[in-house]
Amino acid sequence: MDAGHLLGPTGPMARGVSGYEHRPGQIRMARAVQDVLEHDGTLLIEAGTGTGKTWAYLIPAALSGRRVLVSTGTRALQDQIMEKDLPALKRHLGIDIDAACVKGLSNYLCRRRFHELSSSADAVQPRFARSLPTLRSWVEATDSGDRATLATIAEEDPIWSRVVSGSDTRIGARCEYYDECFATRVRRRAEGAQLVVVNHHLFFADLALRDTGFASVLPDYDAVIFDEAHQIEDTATLFFGSRLSTAMLERLARDARVALGGKRGTTGHETRLVDAVLQQSSNFFTALPGNANGGRVSLPAEAIPQDALFALDNVLAELSASCRNIRPPRENILQIARRADQLRDALGSLEAPGQVSWAQGSGRSPSVGSSPIDVGPLLRERLHERVPCVVFTSATLTTGGDFAFVKRRLGIETEVSEEVVESPFRYEEQAALYAPTHLPDPRASDFPDAAAKEILELIRMSEGGAFVLSTSLRMMRMLAKRVGDELDHEWFVQGDAPKQTLLDRFRDQGNAVLFATASFWEGVDVPGAALRLVVIDKLPFDVPSDPVVAARCERLDEAGESSFMRYLVPAAALSLKQGFGRLIRTTQDRGIVAILDSRIRRKGYGKVFLRSLPPARVCDTLDEVQEFLISEGQHPNMSSLSTPQKEAP
């Protein structure tokens, strides 16, 4: 069956859905995905916003008859696929696919840990006692154990950290609760499903486990489709590296006290070892170099406090050995031993070849870790050479008009299929790009004042409805302070409330202003006139002093390449493309994207950024911005805020 026909002008969607309009780009994408699923290989496909890419890969996956993993960038998209898209396919196309959704272990309640907390002295502490009755009732009623289904306990409630599952706390088949374990049920469900919907974090956690001897989290699969594939390098970097934090050591100590407390065969020696772990943790992290700005700093071998490291390693080894010697053996105590060994492995990886070590000493949980300098070879070995069919899709995969950058970063060396599916939106009519050249260089001391003045004028023209996106918390706060007090509109700052709360308030106001940073650059959807202006303060270059970024640049420079043009510029271009994408979400949206970094027009490399952006109308002056707003009905005194037209998946 032709996947494209199902979505086409004479297909069942057109016949059965009132007002349905087929999209040539969606049809083209569906056929490209179907072809690679039938013949194997790798497909890179950039699908512009509004293409309907979710259906364009779900339909071929359903028709393929193969076990396909769909890996998404967020849990929210997992839920959308399971709760909205797949039921719609069944309703409109008669496609009833056997699908399972698997989230990370921390999304599921652990019955063993819940029982341990309920029966411990901690259960009467106010921070746990207020939520425990609600949680107990839910545990008795829930089929999934997915914490997302319990809306009455906030995501940040401290009780969750004590009762959710995790790779470091999970015992496995030897646990007395194994058969009724929520995570076990999900895994069994996935083993029998044709389509398994996961997220990138879970996918790469599983991929990293598969060569370690530990049981894999996910079932075997024939093909994988990555949605929001531009996130893959960062996610793979996280899971192919290692990390050790004070919080991880504190959790080990807390859980060890629970497991060892009052158990037959234990002595005061184990309790003293737990105390020693915390003391040696404090000694080690206190001796690490720090960064006044809170970022990561490089941790070369000579900067590692070896005496403190060995002392921490030794006490973890003693705790592990002591737990293994307790008789009779108990699985929850043996799990403490295994966790201590895993933390020792993280310490031992700080000087691993091909990795860069770093320390982050600020915040509530100082940490150390190591990250791969280049994930390409790891992805080539563990993904491309083992999985016969791989699809990468996103609205942002090309830079400067081609896939060369993302192919290098993802270790793709063989010949692959490449497709660019243009957005159905009419960017020349719907959007304008304002990139002024008169502002100071963003690194100059007078830039913040000049930028604040420009932002204020833009917001007055649009009468609010604005995102002001900054590349740093410092600049966000500076602009919020200088601009916010001058506004006649409601304004919000990232961090003042949970992200979703801020977005809800922004939408409800209709003419509000939100000051935010990188977490609002992607995955944020505000269709309609509530968002009609997106201001970006600077080109979003990676911080060059970050140890991983610096190591990657150094490796390219040593190979005789320009790290600036081969890595920093294309990576920033992808991020800028994501930020631009916040503006136009439906065919009815109109507005302005203002980029206040004059380098995009003054520097030669600015052409890479401009070629990577949608083909919006270019405005050189504020007068032209005003003219665009008037011509598109986004001028002050708009009679009403339009209701966004709903887009198909």
C-alpha positions in Angstrom: 0.0 0.0 0.0 1.3 3.4 -1.0 1.7 5.6 2.1 1.6 8.7 0.0 -1.8 7.7 -1.5 -3.4 7.5 1.9 -2.5 11.1 2.5 -3.2 12.3 -1.1 -6.1 14.1 -2.8 -7.9 10.9 -3.7 -7.0 8.9 -0.6 -9.1 8.0 2.4 -8.1 11.1 4.3 -9.5 13.3 1.6 -12.6 11.2 1.3 -13.3 10.9 5.0 -12.2 14.2 6.7 -14.3 17.3 6.1 -12.1 20.2 4.9 -9.0 18.0 4.4 -6.3 19.6 2.3 -3.5 17.3 1.2 0.1 18.5 1.5 2.6 17.6 -1.3 5.5 17.8 1.2 3.9 15.4 3.6 3.2 12.9 0.8 6.7 13.2 -0.5 8.1 12.6 3.0 5.8 9.6 3.6 7.0 7.9 0.4 10.7 8.6 1.2 10.3 7.0 4.7 8.4 4.1 3.2 11.1 3.5 0.6 13.9 3.3 3.2 11.9 1.0 5.5 11.4 -1.4 2.6 15.0 -1.4 1.3 17.0 -0.4 4.4 19.6 2.4 4.6 19.8 5.8 6.1 17.5 8.7 5.4 18.1 12.3 6.4 14.9 14.4 5.9 14.4 18.0 6.9 10.7 18.6 7.1 9.7 22.3 7.5 7.3 23.4 10.2 3.7 22.5 9.2 4.7 19.6 6.9 2.9 17.1 9.1 6.0 14.9 9.6 4.6 12.8 12.4 2.0 11.2 10.2 4.5 11.1 7.4 6.6 8.6 9.3 4.0 6.9 11.4 2.0 5.6 8.4 5.0 4.0 6.7 6.1 2.5 10.0 2.6 1.0 10.5 2.6 -0.4 7.0 6.1 -1.8 7.1 5.4 -4.8 9.3 8.8 -4.3 11.0 9.5 -3.5 14.6 10.1 0.2 14.5 11.4 2.4 17.3 10.2 6.0 17.1 12.5 8.2 19.3 11.2 11.7 20.1 12.9 14.7 21.6 10.4 15.0 24.4 8.0 13.0 26.6 5.2 15.4 25.4 5.6 14.2 21.8 5.5 10.6 23.0 2.2 11.3 24.7 0.9 13.1 21.5 1.8 10.1 19.3 0.1 7.6 21.6 -2.9 9.6 22.7 -3.7 11.6 19.5 -1.9 10.5 16.4 -2.2 6.7 16.5 -5.9 6.8 17.4 -6.4 9.2 14.5 -4.7 6.9 12.1 -7.1 4.1 13.2 -10.1 6.3 13.0 -9.4 7.8 9.6 -7.3 5.2 7.8 -8.3 2.0 9.6 -4.7 1.4 10.6 -4.6 -0.3 14.0 -1.0 -0.6 14.9 0.2 -2.5 18.0 2.1 0.2 19.8 3.8 0.7 23.2 5.2 3.8 24.8 8.3 3.4 27.0 9.6 6.3 29.1 12.7 6.5 31.2 12.6 4.6 34.5 12.3 7.8 36.5 8.8 8.2 35.1 7.5 5.1 36.8 6.8 4.5 40.5 8.9 1.7 42.1 6.8 -0.4 44.4 9.8 -1.5 46.5 10.9 2.1 47.1 7.4 3.1 47.8 7.0 0.4 50.4 10.3 1.3 52.0 9.3 4.9 52.3 5.9 4.1 53.6 7.3 1.9 56.3 10.1 4.2 57.3 10.4 6.9 59.9 10.6 9.4 57.1 6.9 8.8 56.2 5.8 11.1 59.0 8.0 14.0 57.9 5.8 16.9 56.6 7.5 17.0 53.2 6.4 13.4 52.6 3.4 13.0 54.8 1.3 15.6 52.9 1.5 13.7 49.6 1.7 10.1 50.8 -2.0 9.4 51.2 -2.7 10.7 47.7 0.2 8.6 46.3 -1.0 5.5 48.2 -4.5 5.8 46.7 -3.1 6.3 43.2 -0.7 3.3 43.5 -3.7 1.1 44.4 -5.7 2.3 41.3 -3.1 2.9 38.5 -2.4 0.4 35.8 0.6 2.2 34.4 2.5 3.7 37.3 3.4 6.6 35.1 3.7 9.7 37.3 2.4 11.9 34.5 -1.0 10.5 35.2 -1.1 11.8 38.7 -1.7 15.6 38.3 -2.5 16.2 41.9 1.1 15.8 43.0 3.5 18.4 41.5 6.4 17.2 39.4 8.8 18.9 41.8 7.3 17.4 44.9 10.2 15.8 47.0 8.3 12.6 47.4 9.0 11.6 43.8 12.7 11.3 44.3 12.1 8.7 47.0 9.7 6.5 45.1 10.5 6.5 41.4 12.5 3.8 39.7 16.0 4.3 38.3 18.8 2.5 36.7 20.8 2.9 39.9 18.0 1.6 42.2 16.4 -1.1 40.1 17.2 -4.6 41.2 15.6 -6.5 38.4 14.2 -10.1 38.3 15.4 -10.8 41.9 13.2 -8.0 43.3 10.2 -9.3 45.3 8.0 -6.8 43.5 9.3 -7.7 40.0 6.2 -9.4 38.6 4.0 -6.5 39.6 6.6 -3.8 38.8 5.3 -1.1 36.5 8.6 -0.8 34.6 8.6 -4.6 34.1 5.1 -4.4 32.7 6.1 -1.7 30.2 9.1 -3.7 29.0 6.9 -6.8 28.5 4.4 -4.7 26.6 7.1 -3.3 24.4 8.5 -6.7 23.6 5.2 -7.7 21.9 4.6 -4.4 20.1 5.4 -3.6 16.5 5.9 0.2 17.1 7.7 1.3 20.3 7.7 5.0 21.1 10.6 6.2 23.2 12.5 9.4 23.8 16.1 10.2 22.9 17.3 10.0 26.5 15.9 6.5 26.9 17.2 5.4 23.5 20.7 6.4 24.1 20.7 5.1 27.7 19.8 1.7 26.2 22.3 2.0 23.4 25.1 2.8 25.9 24.1 -0.2 28.0 24.1 -2.8 25.2 27.9 -3.2 25.2 28.4 -3.2 29.0 26.9 -6.6 29.9 23.9 -5.1 31.6 20.4 -6.1 30.3 19.1 -3.7 27.7 16.1 -1.5 28.5 14.4 -1.8 25.1 13.5 -4.8 23.0 15.5 -5.4 19.8 14.3 -3.5 16.7 14.6 -3.5 12.9 14.5 0.2 12.3 14.6 3.5 14.2 13.1 6.9 13.3 14.5 9.9 15.2 12.2 12.9 15.4 13.8 16.2 16.4 17.0 14.6 15.3 19.0 17.8 15.7 19.2 17.0 19.4 21.0 13.7 18.9 24.6 14.7 19.3 24.0 16.4 22.6 22.0 13.5 23.9 24.5 10.9 22.7 27.3 13.0 24.3 25.5 12.7 27.7 25.0 9.0 27.6 28.3 8.0 26.1 30.1 9.9 28.8 29.9 9.6 32.6 29.0 11.8 35.5 29.4 11.8 39.3 27.8 14.4 41.6 27.4 15.1 45.2 23.6 14.4 44.8 24.4 10.9 43.5 26.6 10.1 46.4 24.1 11.5 48.9 21.3 9.3 47.4 23.6 6.3 47.7 24.2 7.1 51.4 20.5 7.7 52.1 19.5 4.5 50.4 22.3 2.5 52.0 21.0 3.6 55.5 17.5 2.4 54.6 18.8 -0.9 53.2 21.2 -1.6 56.1 19.1 -0.3 59.0 18.3 -3.0 61.5 19.0 -5.8 59.0 20.3 -9.1 60.4 24.0 -9.6 59.6 24.9 -5.9 59.6 27.2 -4.1 62.0 28.1 -0.6 62.9 30.9 -0.8 60.4 28.6 -0.4 57.4 27.1 2.7 59.0 30.5 4.2 59.6 31.4 3.5 55.9 28.2 5.4 54.8 29.3 8.4 56.9 32.8 8.1 55.4 31.4 8.2 51.9 29.8 11.6 52.6 32.9 13.0 54.2 35.2 11.9 51.4 32.7 13.2 48.9 32.9 16.6 50.5 36.7 16.5 50.6 36.9 15.6 46.9 34.4 18.1 45.6 35.8 20.9 47.8 39.3 20.4 46.2 38.0 20.7 42.6 38.6 23.9 40.5 35.5 26.0 40.1 33.9 28.5 37.8 32.5 31.8 39.1 29.9 31.8 36.3 28.6 28.4 37.2 29.7 26.7 34.0 31.9 23.7 33.4 35.7 23.9 33.6 38.3 21.6 32.1 39.7 19.0 34.4 43.1 17.9 33.1 45.0 15.2 34.9 47.1 17.6 36.8 44.0 19.4 38.2 42.4 16.3 39.6 42.9 16.1 43.4 44.4 12.6 43.3 44.6 12.0 47.1 41.0 13.0 47.6 40.0 10.9 44.6 41.7 7.8 45.9 40.2 8.3 49.3 36.7 8.5 47.9 37.3 5.5 45.6 38.7 3.5 48.5 35.7 4.1 50.8 33.3 3.3 48.0 35.2 0.0 47.4 35.0 -0.8 51.1 31.2 -0.1 51.2 30.7 -2.4 48.2 32.8 -5.2 49.7 31.1 -4.9 53.1 27.6 -5.1 51.5 28.6 -8.2 49.5 29.8 -9.9 52.7 26.6 -9.5 54.6 24.9 -12.8 55.4 22.3 -13.8 54.5 22.6 -11.8 51.2 19.8 -9.4 50.4 19.1 -8.0 47.0 18.5 -4.4 48.1 21.9 -4.5 49.9 23.6 -6.0 47.0 22.2 -3.2 44.9 24.0 -0.7 47.1 27.2 -2.6 46.3 26.5 -2.4 42.6 25.8 1.3 42.8 29.0 2.0 44.7 30.9 0.1 41.9 29.2 2.2 39.2 30.2 5.4 41.0 33.8 4.1 41.2 33.6 3.5 37.4 32.6 7.2 36.9 35.6 8.3 39.0 37.9 6.0 37.0 36.6 7.4 33.6 38.0 10.9 34.3 41.1 10.3 32.3 39.6 8.0 29.6 41.1 8.3 26.1 38.9 10.1 23.6 37.1 11.9 26.4 37.4 15.3 27.9 37.1 15.6 31.7 35.3 18.5 33.4 34.1 19.8 36.7 31.1 21.9 37.6 31.5 23.2 41.2 28.6 25.6 41.6 24.9 24.9 42.3 23.2 22.5 44.7 25.0 19.5 43.3 28.6 20.0 42.2 29.7 17.3 39.7 32.6 15.9 37.7 32.4 13.9 34.4 33.8 13.0 31.1 32.3 13.4 27.7 33.3 12.1 24.3 35.0 14.6 22.1 33.4 13.1 19.0 30.3 10.9 19.1 30.4 10.2 15.4 32.6 7.1 15.7 30.5 5.8 18.6 27.3 6.3 16.6 28.8 4.7 13.5 29.8 1.6 15.5 26.8 1.2 17.7 24.0 2.5 15.5 24.7 2.8 11.8 26.6 -0.6 11.6 24.0 -2.5 13.6 20.6 -1.1 12.7 19.7 -1.8 9.1 17.3 1.2 8.7 17.7 4.6 10.4 15.6 7.8 9.6 16.7 11.2 11.0 14.0 13.9 10.7 13.6 17.5 12.1 12.6 20.9 10.9 16.3 21.9 11.4 18.9 19.6 9.9 20.5 21.6 7.1 22.9 24.5 7.5 23.7 26.8 4.6 21.5 24.6 2.4 23.0 21.1 2.9 23.3 18.2 5.4 27.1 18.2 5.5 27.4 19.4 9.1 24.9 17.1 10.7 26.4 14.1 8.7 29.8 14.8 10.2 28.5 15.2 13.7 26.4 12.0 13.5 29.2 9.8 12.1 27.5 9.2 8.7 30.1 8.3 6.1 28.3 6.0 3.7 26.0 7.2 1.0 22.6 8.1 2.3 19.3 9.4 1.0 18.7 13.1 1.6 15.4 15.0 1.3 14.5 18.6 2.1 10.7 19.1 2.3 9.8 22.8 2.4 7.3 24.1 4.8 3.8 24.8 3.4 3.8 28.2 5.1 4.2 31.3 3.0 7.1 32.8 4.8 7.6 35.7 2.4 4.1 36.8 3.3 3.7 35.6 6.8 7.1 36.6 8.4 9.6 39.4 8.3 13.2 39.2 9.4 14.6 42.4 10.9 18.4 42.3 11.2 19.6 45.9 11.9 23.2 46.8 11.1 23.4 50.0 13.3 23.6 48.3 16.7 27.0 47.8 18.4 28.8 44.5 18.3 27.1 42.2 20.9 30.4 41.8 22.7 30.7 45.6 23.2 29.9 47.2 26.6 27.2 49.5 25.1 25.3 46.7 23.4 22.8 46.0 26.3 21.6 49.6 26.4 21.3 49.8 22.6 19.5 46.4 22.5 17.1 47.4 25.2 16.2 50.5 23.4 15.6 48.6 20.1 13.6 45.9 21.9 11.4 48.5 23.5 10.6 50.2 20.2 9.8 46.8 18.6 7.5 45.8 21.4 5.7 49.1 21.2 5.2 48.6 17.5 3.8 45.1 17.9 1.9 46.0 21.1 3.4 43.1 22.9 2.9 39.5 22.0 6.7 39.1 22.2 9.3 36.5 23.1 12.7 38.1 24.0 15.1 35.2 23.7 18.6 35.6 25.1 21.7 33.4 24.8 22.5 33.7 28.6 20.7 34.1 31.9 22.8 37.2 32.6 21.6 39.0 29.4 18.0 37.8 29.9 17.9 39.4 33.4 19.6 42.5 32.2 17.2 43.0 29.3 14.2 42.2 31.5 15.2 44.8 34.0 15.9 47.5 31.4 12.9 46.8 29.2 10.3 45.4 31.6 9.8 48.5 33.7 9.2 50.6 30.6 6.4 48.4 29.3 2.7 48.9 29.4 2.1 45.2 29.0 2.2 42.3 31.4 5.7 40.8 31.3 7.2 37.5 32.6 10.7 36.2 33.2 11.8 32.6 32.8 12.2 31.2 36.3 9.5 33.2 37.9 7.1 30.2 37.5 7.2 26.7 35.9 7.7 26.8 32.2 4.2 25.6 31.3 2.6 28.1 33.7 4.5 31.0 32.1 3.4 29.8 28.6 -0.3 29.5 29.7 -0.2 33.0 31.2 1.5 34.4 28.1 -1.2 32.8 25.8 -4.0 34.0 28.0 -2.8 37.6 28.1 -2.6 38.0 24.3 -0.2 40.9 24.4 2.3 39.9 27.0 6.1 39.9 26.8 8.2 36.9 28.0 12.0 37.1 28.6 13.6 33.7 28.3 16.7 31.7 27.4 17.6 28.5 25.5 14.9 26.3 27.0 12.3 28.4 25.1 14.2 28.2 21.8 12.6 25.0 20.8 9.6 22.7 21.8 7.5 25.8 22.5 4.2 26.2 20.6 2.2 29.5 20.7 0.1 29.6 17.6 -2.0 32.7 16.8 -1.6 36.4 17.4 -0.6 35.9 21.0 3.0 35.6 19.6 3.8 38.1 16.8 7.3 39.2 17.7 10.4 37.1 18.5 13.5 39.0 19.4 16.9 37.2 19.5 19.7 39.2 21.2 22.8 37.4 19.8 23.8 34.6 17.4 23.7 31.5 19.6 27.3 30.4 19.5 28.3 27.7 21.9 30.4 29.0 24.8 34.0 28.5 23.5 35.4 27.9 27.0 33.1 25.0 27.7 35.5 22.0 28.0 33.6 19.8 25.4 33.3 22.6 22.9 36.9 23.6 23.4 38.1 20.0 22.9 36.0 19.6 19.7 37.4 22.9 18.3 41.0 21.9 19.2 40.6 18.6 17.4 39.4 20.2 14.2 42.1 22.9 14.4 44.8 20.2 14.9 43.5 18.5 11.7 44.0 21.7 9.8 40.3 22.7 9.6 38.6 25.8 10.8 36.7 24.9 14.0 34.9 28.2 13.7 33.5 27.5 10.2 33.2 23.8 10.5 31.7 23.5 14.0 30.8 26.8 15.8 29.0 28.5 12.9 26.9 25.6 11.7 25.9 24.6 15.2 24.8 28.1 16.0 22.9 28.3 12.6 20.9 25.2 13.7 20.0 26.8 17.0 19.1 30.1 15.4 16.8 28.2 13.0 15.0 26.7 16.0 14.6 30.1 17.6 13.1 31.5 14.3 10.7 28.6 14.3 8.9 29.8 17.4 7.1 32.5 15.3 5.1 30.8 12.5 3.2 27.7 13.7 0.1 27.8 11.5 -1.0 29.2 8.1 -2.7 32.1 9.9 0.3 33.3 11.9 2.1 36.6 11.1 4.9 38.4 12.7 8.5 39.6 13.0 11.8 37.9 14.0 14.3 40.5 15.0 18.0 39.4 15.3 19.9 42.2 17.1 23.3 40.7 16.3 24.7 42.9 13.5 27.3 40.2 12.7 24.7 38.3 10.7 24.8 41.2 8.1 28.3 42.5 8.6 30.4 39.3 8.7 31.0 36.9 5.8 29.9 33.9 7.9 26.5 35.7 8.4 25.5 34.3 5.0 25.5 30.8 6.5 22.9 31.9 9.0 20.8 33.7 6.5 20.8 30.8 4.0 19.7 28.5 6.9 16.6 30.6 7.8 13.2 30.4 6.1 12.7 32.8 3.2 11.1 35.6 5.2 10.8 39.2 3.9 13.8 41.2 5.1 13.4 44.6 6.8 16.4 46.9 7.2 14.8 49.6 9.3 12.1 50.0 12.0 10.0 51.9 9.4 10.0 48.8 7.3 9.0 46.8 10.3 6.1 49.1 11.0 5.1 48.9 7.3 5.0 45.1 7.5 3.0 45.1 10.7 0.4 47.4 9.1 0.2 45.5 5.9 -0.2 42.2 7.7 -2.8 43.3 10.2 -0.5 43.1 13.1 -0.4 46.8 13.8 -1.5 48.3 17.2 -5.3 48.6 17.6 -5.9 45.2 16.1 -9.6 44.6 16.4 -9.1 41.1 17.9 -6.6 38.4 18.4 -7.2 35.7 15.8 -7.9 32.2 16.7 -5.2 29.9 15.3 -6.2 27.5 12.6 -5.6 24.0 13.7 -2.9 22.2 11.8 -2.9 18.4 11.0 -0.3 16.3 12.7 
